[in-house]
Amino acid sequence: MATFTAGQYAVSQCKVEVKKEAETYVPIADLEEISIAIENNTETWYSINDGGWQNALLTAKAFSGSFSGKRTVGDPGNDYIDGLRYQIGRDAEADFKITFPDESTLEFTAVVGLTDLLGAATDVSPLTGDLTGKGKPKFTPKEG
């Protein structure tokens, strides 16, 4: 991966992987888009000693996302994700790792809900779904 110093970067410069076996991450072939959103839970209140002005405290966070790509039979990462299609419970979870151009990483566990199966006769079979985060993700800044 190229060294990133400052400025913008293209999402295509990120490396997205899924943990296939213990401590072994593999890329997911033909992934076209991944979007991660962080939701915040903020509690607010109004107290007399603040003259009725609002006070606030961020009390919780959650993350979710979605992804889309093409089904690529024979690719280890793509096959692994597609293998979650009919799973329920803990069997529908996967560990992901995103490596950014500056070599920082984001690792997280998510429930994977695949949403599309086929399409028009002229389409390439999709690999599309939703991610629901479980627990706190681990962000590791670039070393040095």
Secondary structure, DSSP 8 states (H G I E B T S, - for coil): -----SS---GGGSEEEEEEETTEEEE-TTEEEEEEEEEEEEEEEE-GGGTT-EEEEEEEEEEEEEEEEE--TT-HHHHHHHTTTT--GGGGEEEEEEE-TTS-EEEEEEEEEE------TTS--EEEEEEEEEEEEEEE----
